[in-house]
């Protein structure tokens, strides 16, 4: 069964101008597009704007979709570009096109690593821990955060992420590794404080 069939709509029908089929496409993908935009922009109104503009541009360009990738990947690419335009407008000092020598970048291990095995599971999964992770993700540089969101949160493949961001797969892998190590170091400090507090009890 194809992706479109499993989601209950037909791309061919949409390309033929069937509005009800396009409405099905919106229903099938709006939640994930909004979630992606919200994580990228951390602003509900901006995320709503991305959501609306994504499907507006999808409708305008649906006949250009040739099925070389999944329709969800195509929508992610549109949404990511819309979000990046907002980021560039709001924070012009951020250089999202910076190469950062990704292909030859030497990844250094985190300065601080904590063994979390001594922390109880309920503390690892607490709302405070989840909030700390969200804050850590938001504090990543834009170039690292976007790759991390697409690959590790939205579950896209390395190939799909590279297509969406117009990066080499090596660059995606390097940025992803750097993002993971940065998050691990941040959370190591967070949990380290808790281990220290528990040792004093």
C-alpha positions, 0 to 999 in steps of 0.5 A: 500500500502506498503512503497516500493510500495508507493516509486515505487520500489520492495525490492524483485526485488532488492534482486533478483539482479535487478539493476534498482529497486535499482536505484529507491531506491536510487532516493527515499531516497538519499535526506533524507540520504544526509540531515541527514548526512549533519546535523550530520557532517556539512560538504558537502564532508563528507555527500557525503561520507556517502551517497555513503557508505550508498547505497554501504553497502545497496547493499551489505547487502540487502539480510539481510533486513527482513522487520522488520522495514521500509527500510528507517529506515534501511537506516537511521541506516546504514547512522547514523553508517557511520556518527558516524564512521567519527565523531569518526575518526575526534573527538576521544575525543567524547565518543558517547557510554557514557551512561550518566545515561540516564534512571535516569537522572534528567532534570533541567529546563532552567536557562533563559526562555523568553516569545516570544509572544511579538516578531512579527512572521516575526522576529521569522521566519527570516533568522537570527533566523533560522541560530541561531537555526541551530547554536544552534543545532550544539552546542549540544553535539553529544549524544543530537544532533543526537537524536534531528536530528533523532526525531525532524528534520527527524521525526522518531518515538521514537522507530525507533530512539532507534533502529537506535542508539541502545538505550532504548526508555527511553534514547531517550526520556531523551536525546530528552528532554534535547536537547529541553530544551538546545535549548530553553534556547539558543534561549531564550537568543537570543530572550531576546536580541531582546526584550531588544533592542526593549524595548529601541527603 
